[in-house]
Amino acid sequence: MSSSGSVVQSEAGDGDLDRRLFSAVERLGRALRAARQSLATRHHLSTLGASILETLADRRQRRVGDLAVELHISQPTASDALATLERQGHVVRRRDPADRRRTLTSLSPTGADIAADISAAFSPLLTTGADSAEARGPALRLLLTGITRLQAAGAISINRCCLTCHHYQPHNGSPARCLLLETTLHDTDLRVDCGEHQPTATVHDQRHTP
């Protein structure tokens, strides 16, 4: 086969591999959505309500607009879902000390219990079997790279992973580092949603481009 034919075949193979990776991730997503729906029904919640409780489980208080952006829903939809969760006693809303016109939402004790139950129920689904951490680390980096590309394309608004953080120092012949924590970051150490995340200038510009 000619060298040009090999290049064409390689490019076609890369495209097929990308599609298979996407298909695999999509299949995992469908399984998790079905599991979440079942868990939501068990707790007399909507799927969105369950997702909100899961999101708030990190104990970071959020404004309605923050939740809407993070979950890719409209602000009125987020507001309606929070009103339902508040009536059920699963969330608490307080005035934002920085802006009294706004409210901050956090989990109530019952909401925290439900979020913990959902997390525990997901654990068996997420068990990866005998694969070592070293084998799973590159897969985590691959997925975070894909999420970062989706953010750059405008398909994702919020991305607080290490790869888009100002404190992240990529590996250029040496291990990557977190400059904030002053520690080496192996693939297995990468965070998907970091509370100390500070977006890089590029990511900040993308989020604020009209």
NUVEX-33784 format. One line per field, with one value per residue: residue in three letters; z, x, y negated of N, C-alpha, C in turn. Coordinates in nm, 4 decimals, m for minus. Last residue first. Example, Ala and Ser with C-alpha at 12.3 -4.5 7.8 and 13.67 -1.06 7.14 Angstrom:
! residues 2
residu: [SER|ALA] .
n.Z: [0.7080|0.7800] .
n.X: [1.2850|1.3190] .
n.Y: [0.2250|0.5690] .
ca.Z: [0.7140|0.7800] .
ca.X: [1.3670|1.2300] .
ca.Y: [0.1060|0.4500] .
c.Z: [0.7870|0.7800] .
c.X: [1.2900|1.3200] .
c.Y: [m0.0030|0.3300] .
END
This chain:
! residues 210
residu: [PRO|THR|HIS|ARG|GLN|ASP|HIS|VAL|THR|ALA|THR|PRO|GLN|HIS|GLU|GLY|CYS|ASP|VAL|ARG|LEU|ASP|THR|ASP|HIS|LEU|THR|THR|GLU|LEU|LEU|LEU|CYS|ARG|ALA|PRO|SER|GLY|ASN|HIS|PRO|GLN|TYR|HIS|HIS|CYS|THR|LEU|CYS|CYS|ARG|ASN|ILE|SER|ILE|ALA|GLY|ALA|ALA|GLN|LEU|ARG|THR|ILE|GLY|THR|LEU|LEU|LEU|ARG|LEU|ALA|PRO|GLY|ARG|ALA|GLU|ALA|SER|ASP|ALA|GLY|THR|THR|LEU|LEU|PRO|SER|PHE|ALA|ALA|SER|ILE|ASP|ALA|ALA|ILE|ASP|ALA|GLY|THR|PRO|SER|LEU|SER|THR|LEU|THR|ARG|ARG|ARG|ASP|ALA|PRO|ASP|ARG|ARG|ARG|VAL|VAL|HIS|GLY|GLN|ARG|GLU|LEU|THR|ALA|LEU|ALA|ASP|SER|ALA|THR|PRO|GLN|SER|ILE|HIS|LEU|GLU|VAL|ALA|LEU|ASP|GLY|VAL|ARG|ARG|GLN|ARG|ARG|ASP|ALA|LEU|THR|GLU|LEU|ILE|SER|ALA|GLY|LEU|THR|SER|LEU|HIS|HIS|ARG|THR|ALA|LEU|SER|GLN|ARG|ALA|ALA|ARG|LEU|ALA|ARG|GLY|LEU|ARG|GLU|VAL|ALA|SER|PHE|LEU|ARG|ARG|ASP|LEU|ASP|GLY|ASP|GLY|ALA|GLU|SER|GLN|VAL|VAL|SER|GLY|SER|SER|SER|MET] .
n.Z: [2.4227|2.6430|2.8840|2.8431|2.7101|2.9127|3.0848|2.9271|2.9143|3.1794|3.3695|3.6712|3.9559|4.2040|4.4499|4.4121|4.1086|3.9487|3.8797|3.9243|3.9048|3.9945|3.7881|3.6564|3.9157|4.0178|4.3002|4.4652|4.5569|4.5449|4.3310|4.1265|4.0592|3.7708|3.5785|3.5499|3.2478|2.9867|3.0889|3.2143|3.3197|3.6122|3.7325|3.8186|3.6384|3.4810|3.3089|3.4186|3.6522|3.6065|3.5903|3.3753|3.2385|2.9749|2.6717|2.4098|2.3188|2.2574|2.5035|2.6138|2.4596|2.5516|2.8134|2.7717|2.6663|2.8906|3.0572|2.9188|2.9396|3.2178|3.2604|3.1194|3.2677|3.5115|3.4832|3.5168|3.7763|3.9160|3.7273|3.6955|3.8005|3.8445|3.8725|3.9814|3.9314|4.0374|4.3120|4.3497|4.3408|4.6034|4.7155|4.5935|4.7019|4.9708|4.9665|4.8931|5.1215|5.3156|5.2228|5.2600|5.5365|5.6002|5.2903|5.0831|4.9624|4.7814|4.8202|4.6435|4.6036|4.7207|4.8747|4.8259|5.0167|5.1512|5.0079|5.2052|5.1502|5.1380|5.1485|5.0454|5.1211|5.1657|4.9693|4.9147|4.7945|4.5618|4.4369|4.4033|4.2319|4.0000|3.9449|3.8963|3.6695|3.4911|3.4864|3.3708|3.1864|3.2109|3.2734|3.5225|3.5440|3.4968|3.7173|3.9343|3.8991|3.9314|4.2043|4.3759|4.6185|4.8421|4.8463|4.9094|4.7257|4.6815|4.4751|4.2871|4.4006|4.3899|4.1104|4.0404|4.1599|4.0018|3.7532|3.8035|4.0938|4.3712|4.5478|4.5779|4.3633|4.1531|4.1709|4.1066|3.8390|3.7313|3.7689|3.5920|3.3522|3.3554|3.3413|3.0847|2.9292|2.9793|2.8578|2.5957|2.5618|2.5745|2.3405|2.1426|2.1630|2.0820|1.8214|1.7082|1.7315|1.5598|1.3168|1.2949|1.2832|1.0383|0.8656|0.9043|0.8100|0.5424|0.4606|0.5056|0.3281|0.0848|0.0883|0.0673|m0.0742|0.0000] .
n.X: [m1.9437|m1.7285|m1.6880|m1.5753|m1.3403|m1.1974|m1.1548|m0.9891|m0.7639|m0.6845|m0.8212|m1.0151|m0.9410|m1.0623|m1.1098|m1.2853|m1.3040|m1.3907|m1.1995|m0.8468|m0.5880|m0.4470|m0.3894|m0.1897|m0.0263|0.1090|0.2907|0.2163|0.1138|m0.1377|m0.0941|0.0201|0.0325|0.2043|0.3234|0.6669|0.8389|0.7970|0.5804|0.2657|0.1182|0.0047|m0.2751|m0.3888|m0.5867|m0.7367|m0.8114|m0.7331|m0.8843|m1.2230|m1.4631|m1.6607|m1.9602|m2.0603|m2.0274|m2.0168|m1.8146|m1.5747|m1.4550|m1.6038|m1.5104|m1.2466|m1.2918|m1.3889|m1.1550|m0.9906|m1.1287|m1.0882|m0.8078|m0.7729|m0.9001|m0.7290|m0.4929|m0.5958|m0.6380|m0.3861|m0.3295|m0.5182|m0.6068|m0.8999|m1.0892|m1.3667|m1.4811|m1.7892|m2.0162|m2.2198|m2.1682|m2.2256|m2.4850|m2.5648|m2.4168|m2.5424|m2.7979|m2.7368|m2.6473|m2.8846|m3.0376|m2.8949|m2.9252|m3.1982|m3.2093|m3.0579|m3.0528|m2.8064|m2.8531|m2.8485|m2.8977|m3.0529|m3.0440|m3.0511|m2.8287|m2.5261|m2.3700|m2.5383|m2.8264|m3.0676|m3.1197|m3.2860|m3.2365|m3.3906|m3.5914|m3.8603|m4.0393|m4.0063|m3.7524|m3.8102|m3.9717|m3.7837|m3.6042|m3.7613|m3.7951|m3.5275|m3.4660|m3.6460|m3.5507|m3.2905|m3.2563|m2.9601|m2.7023|m2.6025|m2.4654|m2.6644|m2.8325|m2.6655|m2.6329|m2.8915|m2.9324|m2.6173|m2.5007|m2.2552|m2.1018|m2.1317|m2.1586|m2.4247|m2.5376|m2.5554|m2.7483|m2.9683|m2.9908|m3.0578|m3.3099|m3.4474|m3.4341|m3.6000|m3.8021|m3.8696|m3.9146|m3.7129|m3.7549|m3.7133|m3.4338|m3.3525|m3.4363|m3.2811|m3.0243|m3.0299|m3.0530|m2.8116|m2.6300|m2.6853|m2.6206|m2.3440|m2.2503|m2.3095|m2.1395|m1.8927|m1.9146|m1.9403|m1.6919|m1.5295|m1.6227|m1.5442|m1.2672|m1.2280|m1.2958|m1.0893|m0.8686|m0.9220|m0.8903|m0.6195|m0.5167|m0.5931|m0.4392|m0.1820|m0.1788|m0.1912|0.0552|0.2229|0.0501|0.0849] .
n.Y: [m3.7425|m3.5769|m3.4656|m3.2193|m3.2856|m3.4164|m3.2003|m3.0412|m3.2131|m3.2397|m2.9614|m2.9677|m2.8018|m2.5821|m2.4808|m2.2737|m2.0973|m1.8341|m1.6483|m1.6377|m1.3974|m1.1822|m1.0150|m1.1530|m1.3440|m1.6304|m1.7422|m2.0532|m2.3020|m2.3916|m2.5712|m2.4312|m2.1056|m1.9697|m1.6865|m1.5735|m1.6779|m1.7372|m1.9156|m1.9024|m2.2183|m2.3324|m2.4992|m2.7292|m2.7836|m2.5005|m2.3076|m2.0668|m2.0198|m2.1446|m2.2831|m2.4170|m2.5239|m2.4947|m2.3218|m2.3985|m2.5614|m2.4594|m2.4548|m2.2455|m2.0359|m2.0320|m1.9514|m1.6948|m1.5757|m1.5920|m1.4214|m1.1792|m1.1561|m1.1384|m0.8915|m0.7260|m0.7480|m0.6114|m0.3413|m0.2326|m0.3040|m0.1646|0.1345|0.3285|0.4991|0.2809|0.0345|m0.0814|m0.2199|m0.0768|m0.0910|m0.3794|m0.4689|m0.4541|m0.6607|m0.8805|m0.8549|m0.8950|m1.1578|m1.2851|m1.2260|m1.3691|m1.6300|m1.6594|m1.6517|m1.8885|m2.0789|m2.2323|m2.5703|m2.8743|m3.2193|m3.4903|m3.8523|m4.0937|m4.1227|m4.0211|m3.9052|m3.7316|m3.6127|m3.4495|m3.0972|m2.7920|m2.4471|m2.1383|m1.9626|m2.0123|m2.0406|m2.3075|m2.2892|m2.1510|m2.3463|m2.5501|m2.4244|m2.4106|m2.6842|m2.7594|m2.6092|m2.7279|m2.9951|m2.9461|m2.6365|m2.4286|m2.3248|m2.3102|m2.5518|m2.7418|m2.6938|m2.7443|m3.0206|m3.1177|m3.0673|m3.0231|m2.7850|m2.6586|m2.3516|m2.0876|m1.8948|m1.8588|m1.9939|m1.7885|m1.6230|m1.7960|m1.8165|m1.5563|m1.5353|m1.7217|m1.5956|m1.3786|m1.4485|m1.2265|m1.0138|m0.8345|m0.6651|m0.8410|m0.8668|m0.6094|m0.5981|m0.8059|m0.7025|m0.4884|m0.6266|m0.7664|m0.5552|m0.4595|m0.6804|m0.7016|m0.4705|m0.5457|m0.7643|m0.6363|m0.4804|m0.6751|m0.8011|m0.5865|m0.5559|m0.7984|m0.7757|m0.5569|m0.6714|m0.8585|m0.6889|m0.5588|m0.7713|m0.8162|m0.5720|m0.5795|m0.7989|m0.6928|m0.4794|m0.6136|m0.7353|m0.5138|m0.2260|0.1194] .
ca.Z: [2.3893|2.5043|2.8832|2.9200|2.6404|2.7940|3.1315|2.9641|2.7918|3.1073|3.2985|3.5265|3.9026|4.0620|4.4412|4.4812|4.2195|3.9969|3.7822|3.9791|3.8415|4.0917|3.8876|3.5944|3.8217|3.9770|4.1696|4.4630|4.5502|4.6495|4.4542|4.1881|4.1056|3.9100|3.5964|3.5933|3.3905|3.0172|2.9726|3.2150|3.2398|3.5310|3.6735|3.9046|3.6390|3.5997|3.2733|3.2915|3.6625|3.6167|3.6984|3.3713|3.3613|3.0316|2.8172|2.4460|2.3675|2.1469|2.4040|2.6688|2.4508|2.4108|2.7884|2.8339|2.5852|2.7680|3.0938|2.9360|2.8087|3.1446|3.3234|3.0758|3.1317|3.5078|3.4749|3.3893|3.6702|3.9114|3.8252|3.6358|3.8367|3.8398|3.7469|4.0113|3.8908|3.8932|4.2418|4.3685|4.2173|4.5068|4.7562|4.5699|4.5568|4.9289|5.0071|4.8047|4.9915|5.3298|5.2283|5.1249|5.4609|5.6444|5.4273|5.1216|5.0146|4.8102|4.8088|4.7467|4.5578|4.6226|4.9423|4.7433|4.9240|5.2237|4.9830|5.1357|5.2371|5.0641|5.2263|5.0314|5.0852|5.2795|5.0184|4.9737|4.9205|4.6604|4.4720|4.4822|4.3686|4.0626|3.9734|4.0054|3.7939|3.5204|3.5379|3.5091|3.1963|3.2062|3.1347|3.4795|3.5703|3.4058|3.5806|3.9115|3.8967|3.8015|4.1041|4.3342|4.4822|4.8201|4.7991|5.0184|4.7532|4.7817|4.6001|4.2620|4.3787|4.5196|4.1906|3.9910|4.2070|4.1458|3.7732|3.7720|3.9500|4.3098|4.5082|4.6754|4.4988|4.1782|4.1906|4.2409|3.9355|3.7253|3.8402|3.7355|3.3917|3.3564|3.4615|3.2009|2.9292|3.0196|3.0022|2.6536|2.5534|2.6778|2.4708|2.1621|2.1899|2.2152|1.9165|1.7144|1.8004|1.7016|1.3681|1.3005|1.3939|1.1630|0.8752|0.9389|0.9482|0.6279|0.4509|0.5772|0.4710|0.1237|0.0934|0.1909|m0.0822|0.0000] .
ca.X: [m2.0855|m1.7423|m1.7425|m1.7004|m1.4423|m1.2391|m1.2326|m1.1211|m0.8315|m0.7308|m0.7140|m1.0021|m0.9378|m1.0386|m1.0090|m1.3335|m1.2191|m1.4622|m1.3036|m0.9808|m0.6633|m0.4733|m0.4853|m0.3221|m0.0315|m0.0216|0.2901|0.2306|0.2574|m0.1105|m0.1601|0.1001|m0.0634|0.2004|0.2405|0.5282|0.8383|0.9169|0.6668|0.3938|0.1252|0.1260|m0.2248|m0.2851|m0.4702|m0.7111|m0.8486|m0.6736|m0.7459|m1.1213|m1.3691|m1.5619|m1.8819|m2.0320|m2.0262|m2.1184|m1.9360|m1.6712|m1.4003|m1.6171|m1.6517|m1.2733|m1.2311|m1.4763|m1.2760|m0.9514|m1.1197|m1.2234|m0.8720|m0.7178|m0.9518|m0.8687|m0.4970|m0.5525|m0.7541|m0.4538|m0.2401|m0.5305|m0.5286|m0.8084|m0.9493|m1.3111|m1.4119|m1.6767|m1.8919|m2.2207|m2.1492|m2.0927|m2.4080|m2.6278|m2.3872|m2.4001|m2.7791|m2.7959|m2.5541|m2.7686|m3.0775|m2.9112|m2.7904|m3.1437|m3.2742|m3.0130|m3.0985|m2.8861|m2.7716|m2.9148|m2.8028|m3.0521|m3.0267|m3.1554|m2.9521|m2.6291|m2.3040|m2.4858|m2.6827|m3.0244|m3.0923|m3.2438|m3.2585|m3.2927|m3.4606|m3.7688|m4.0185|m4.1331|m3.7673|m3.7208|m4.0266|m3.9038|m3.5611|m3.7143|m3.9119|m3.6032|m3.3915|m3.6556|m3.6847|m3.3027|m3.2912|m3.1043|m2.7437|m2.6835|m2.3941|m2.5507|m2.8850|m2.7147|m2.5155|m2.8258|m3.0148|m2.7310|m2.5111|m2.3827|m2.0857|m2.1445|m2.0201|m2.3626|m2.5197|m2.4672|m2.6131|m2.9179|m2.9619|m2.9319|m3.2011|m3.4339|m3.3648|m3.4587|m3.7795|m3.8070|m4.0241|m3.7189|m3.7548|m3.8482|m3.5194|m3.3260|m3.4872|m3.4274|m3.0649|m3.0133|m3.1583|m2.9387|m2.6329|m2.7009|m2.7582|m2.4344|m2.2357|m2.3753|m2.2843|m1.9276|m1.8953|m2.0477|m1.8136|m1.5127|m1.6415|m1.6864|m1.3371|m1.1957|m1.3760|m1.2282|m0.8797|m0.9209|m1.0220|m0.7136|m0.4939|m0.6473|m0.5851|m0.2260|m0.1653|m0.3020|m0.0636|0.2262|0.1289|0.0000] .
ca.Y: [m3.7465|m3.6263|m3.6006|m3.2245|m3.2078|m3.4920|m3.3164|m2.9918|m3.1681|m3.3583|m3.0300|m2.9469|m2.9375|m2.6079|m2.5889|m2.3921|m2.1424|m1.9521|m1.6799|m1.6604|m1.5053|m1.2890|m0.9651|m1.1433|m1.2326|m1.5768|m1.6770|m1.9078|m2.2735|m2.2929|m2.6151|m2.5363|m2.2051|m2.0153|m1.8060|m1.5561|m1.6468|m1.6603|m1.9366|m1.8307|m2.0945|m2.3444|m2.3750|m2.6716|m2.8717|m2.5817|m2.4449|m2.1056|m2.0674|m2.0398|m2.3154|m2.3097|m2.5131|m2.6267|m2.3130|m2.2993|m2.6247|m2.4656|m2.5471|m2.3805|m2.0710|m2.0658|m2.0822|m1.7943|m1.5852|m1.6627|m1.5631|m1.2321|m1.1599|m1.2532|m1.0132|m0.7363|m0.8036|m0.7510|m0.4299|m0.2109|m0.3519|m0.3100|0.0605|0.2314|0.5242|0.4155|0.0623|0.0059|m0.2839|m0.0973|0.0372|m0.3205|m0.4727|m0.3635|m0.5219|m0.8550|m0.8465|m0.7677|m1.0521|m1.2946|m1.1720|m1.2240|m1.5713|m1.6652|m1.5444|m1.7550|m2.0577|m2.1154|m2.4604|m2.7463|m3.1091|m3.3861|m3.7146|m4.0659|m4.0846|m4.0837|m3.9970|m3.8484|m3.6229|m3.5694|m3.2122|m2.9111|m2.5687|m2.2460|m1.9074|m2.0187|m1.9037|m2.2641|m2.3628|m2.0885|m2.2151|m2.5764|m2.4580|m2.2865|m2.5989|m2.8227|m2.5869|m2.5841|m2.9653|m2.9925|m2.7778|m2.4476|m2.3507|m2.1967|m2.4267|m2.7307|m2.6857|m2.6084|m2.9320|m3.1302|m2.9993|m3.1030|m2.8361|m2.7242|m2.4894|m2.1855|m1.9372|m1.7717|m2.0679|m1.9021|m1.5719|m1.7507|m1.9358|m1.6135|m1.4495|m1.7426|m1.7233|m1.3545|m1.4475|m1.3437|m1.1036|m0.9436|m0.6087|m0.7904|m0.9839|m0.6614|m0.5014|m0.8133|m0.8244|m0.4628|m0.5327|m0.8411|m0.6382|m0.3712|m0.6306|m0.8082|m0.4853|m0.4277|m0.7845|m0.7341|m0.4162|m0.5782|m0.8766|m0.6450|m0.4468|m0.7646|m0.8842|m0.5435|m0.5606|m0.9031|m0.7831|m0.4827|m0.7081|m0.9220|m0.6114|m0.4738|m0.8050|m0.8124|m0.4517|m0.5263|m0.8208|m0.5913|m0.3477|0.0000] .
c.Z: [2.2697|2.4666|2.7450|2.9130|2.7104|2.7195|3.0129|3.0085|2.8215|2.9822|3.2243|3.4678|3.7528|4.0291|4.2971|4.4751|4.2804|4.1228|3.8194|3.8671|3.8982|4.0350|3.9906|3.6958|3.7618|3.8749|4.1420|4.3197|4.5552|4.6571|4.5697|4.3187|4.1809|3.9338|3.7442|3.6057|3.4342|3.1644|3.0008|3.0826|3.2462|3.4530|3.5845|3.8449|3.7187|3.5874|3.3864|3.2504|3.5313|3.6164|3.7164|3.4732|3.3515|3.1507|2.8730|2.5966|2.4088|2.1896|2.2866|2.5680|2.5077|2.3903|2.6443|2.8068|2.6393|2.6764|2.9747|2.9707|2.8181|3.0078|3.2502|3.1344|3.0783|3.3682|3.4638|3.3725|3.5331|3.7985|3.8112|3.7442|3.7770|3.8748|3.7420|3.8814|3.9221|3.8432|4.0901|4.2982|4.2286|4.3754|4.6560|4.6033|4.5240|4.7786|4.9635|4.8371|4.8943|5.1956|5.2395|5.1187|5.3168|5.5663|5.4727|5.2667|5.0539|4.8602|4.8538|4.7156|4.6746|4.5769|4.8456|4.7960|4.8359|5.1310|5.0551|5.1230|5.1514|5.1602|5.1445|5.1182|5.0669|5.2507|5.1374|5.0326|4.9904|4.7961|4.5791|4.5271|4.4584|4.2069|4.0461|4.0451|3.9128|3.6509|3.5728|3.5637|3.3435|3.2162|3.1215|3.3383|3.5170|3.4208|3.4805|3.7683|3.8674|3.7884|3.9678|4.2280|4.4659|4.6799|4.7740|4.9763|4.8581|4.8123|4.7078|4.3903|4.3613|4.5079|4.3272|4.0720|4.1643|4.2040|3.9212|3.7924|3.9264|4.1586|4.4548|4.6407|4.6044|4.3197|4.2246|4.2718|4.0784|3.8277|3.8415|3.8167|3.5413|3.4002|3.4699|3.3298|3.0516|3.0270|3.0546|2.8055|2.6170|2.6800|2.5839|2.2984|2.2199|2.2560|2.0604|1.8165|1.8157|1.7823|1.5174|1.3571|1.4087|1.2840|1.0044|0.9545|0.9925|0.7747|0.5436|0.5771|0.5534|0.2718|0.1338|0.2038|0.0494|0.0000] .
c.X: [m2.1173|m1.8898|m1.7485|m1.7653|m1.5768|m1.3499|m1.2834|m1.2101|m0.9727|m0.8081|m0.7721|m0.8838|m0.9165|m1.0435|m0.9816|m1.2372|m1.2726|m1.3929|m1.3732|m1.0778|m0.8045|m0.5627|m0.5218|m0.4281|m0.1715|m0.0013|0.1512|0.2297|0.2832|0.0365|m0.1256|0.0381|0.0159|0.0799|0.2364|0.4537|0.6927|0.9294|0.7999|0.4654|0.2626|0.1425|m0.1045|m0.2212|m0.3546|m0.5818|m0.8194|m0.7065|m0.6945|m0.9818|m1.2644|m1.4535|m1.7885|m1.9373|m1.9876|m2.1305|m2.0448|m1.8029|m1.4964|m1.5675|m1.6762|m1.4193|m1.2539|m1.4241|m1.3723|m1.0725|m1.0766|m1.2209|m1.0113|m0.7852|m0.9013|m0.9327|m0.6394|m0.5542|m0.7152|m0.5714|m0.3045|m0.4454|m0.5543|m0.7362|m0.8520|m1.1631|m1.3453|m1.6121|m1.7690|m2.0873|m2.1450|m2.0743|m2.2760|m2.5516|m2.4453|m2.3637|m2.6343|m2.7781|m2.6056|m2.6669|m2.9597|m2.9476|m2.7980|m3.0053|m3.2231|m3.0781|m3.0449|m2.9320|m2.8638|m2.8144|m2.8719|m2.9455|m3.0305|m3.1527|m3.0665|m2.7645|m2.4034|m2.4218|m2.6302|m2.8725|m3.0503|m3.2330|m3.2067|m3.3340|m3.3523|m3.6291|m3.9230|m4.1210|m3.8972|m3.7322|m3.9424|m3.9680|m3.6812|m3.6711|m3.8699|m3.7240|m3.4686|m3.5846|m3.7033|m3.4443|m3.3055|m3.1327|m2.8966|m2.7392|m2.4690|m2.4827|m2.7716|m2.7641|m2.5578|m2.7048|m2.9460|m2.8077|m2.6325|m2.3839|m2.2237|m2.1126|m2.0140|m2.2187|m2.4484|m2.4366|m2.5141|m2.7761|m2.9073|m2.8925|m3.0656|m3.3203|m3.3453|m3.3774|m3.6323|m3.8162|m3.9710|m3.8254|m3.7720|m3.8592|m3.6617|m3.4140|m3.4691|m3.4898|m3.2167|m3.0584|m3.1516|m3.0538|m2.7621|m2.7122|m2.7836|m2.5784|m2.3324|m2.3658|m2.3588|m2.0788|m1.9351|m2.0375|m1.9294|m1.6387|m1.6254|m1.7131|m1.4850|m1.2668|m1.3513|m1.3189|m1.0244|m0.9348|m1.0322|m0.8544|m0.5938|m0.6318|m0.6484|m0.3773|m0.2141|m0.2994|m0.1864|0.1041|0.1246|0.0878] .
c.Y: [m3.6578|m3.6259|m3.6620|m3.3618|m3.2195|m3.4196|m3.3967|m3.1063|m3.1223|m3.3197|m3.1491|m3.0224|m2.9259|m2.7566|m2.6304|m2.5089|m2.2720|m2.0007|m1.8103|m1.6975|m1.5149|m1.3994|m1.0719|m1.1006|m1.2287|m1.4662|m1.6198|m1.8566|m2.1237|m2.2547|m2.5225|m2.5860|m2.3090|m2.1046|m1.8424|m1.6894|m1.6344|m1.6259|m1.8680|m1.8544|m2.0304|m2.2143|m2.4030|m2.5464|m2.8104|m2.6621|m2.5428|m2.2483|m2.1266|m2.1013|m2.2052|m2.3439|m2.3929|m2.6200|m2.4486|m2.2818|m2.5293|m2.5297|m2.5648|m2.4838|m2.2112|m2.1044|m2.1258|m1.9347|m1.6896|m1.6798|m1.6477|m1.3805|m1.2209|m1.2674|m1.1364|m0.8616|m0.8176|m0.8126|m0.5759|m0.3063|m0.3352|m0.3664|m0.0882|0.1528|0.4230|0.4179|0.1991|0.0520|m0.1997|m0.1500|0.0214|m0.1863|m0.3969|m0.3581|m0.4232|m0.7106|m0.8130|m0.7473|m0.9156|m1.1862|m1.1745|m1.1601|m1.4197|m1.6033|m1.5416|m1.6414|m1.9220|m2.1248|m2.3460|m2.6441|m2.9810|m3.2819|m3.6170|m3.9210|m4.0570|m4.0382|m4.0724|m3.9524|m3.7474|m3.5711|m3.3313|m3.0290|m2.6859|m2.3637|m2.0141|m1.9701|m1.8996|m2.1237|m2.3225|m2.1582|m2.1475|m2.4451|m2.4862|m2.3116|m2.4710|m2.7381|m2.6424|m2.5512|m2.8174|m2.9706|m2.8177|m2.5969|m2.3546|m2.2142|m2.3051|m2.5948|m2.6656|m2.5905|m2.7875|m3.0389|m3.0019|m3.0248|m2.9257|m2.7861|m2.5477|m2.3284|m2.0479|m1.8105|m1.9868|m1.9775|m1.6867|m1.6973|m1.8960|m1.7365|m1.5060|m1.6603|m1.7515|m1.4815|m1.4165|m1.3339|m1.2369|m1.0480|m0.7180|m0.7342|m0.9407|m0.7824|m0.5523|m0.7190|m0.8387|m0.5832|m0.5040|m0.7511|m0.7190|m0.4520|m0.5425|m0.7624|m0.5910|m0.4306|m0.6673|m0.7562|m0.5094|m0.5115|m0.7824|m0.7211|m0.4953|m0.6539|m0.8526|m0.6515|m0.5412|m0.7963|m0.8307|m0.5719|m0.6287|m0.8656|m0.7173|m0.5106|m0.7023|m0.8224|m0.5699|m0.4961|m0.7388|m0.6800|m0.4224|m0.1234] .
END
